Amino acid sequence: MRFTFIDVAKAEFPIQHLCQVLEVSPSGSFAWRSRPACQRQRDDLVLLAHVRSAFRESNGTYGSPRMTRELQN
């Protein structure tokens, strides 16, 4: 979570200062950025795409029970 914040805020603040305030090392931040996404993150992105697609197709009317059934099919 800290590294994600650093990645977003780096446009406005120096990375060194962000790392110091959040008590992480700059090398850790750079290592996090260069690391590929894990399988769980890739699976979550695929699921999110399915959820958004089903939500659009339902014109935003599906709640959690219908969405769950839709995703299980």
Buried (B, 14 or more C-beta within 10 A) or exposed (E): EBBEEBBEBEEEEEBEEBBEEBEBEBEEBBEBEEEEEEEEEEEEEEEEEEBEEBBEEEEEEBEEEEBEEBEEE
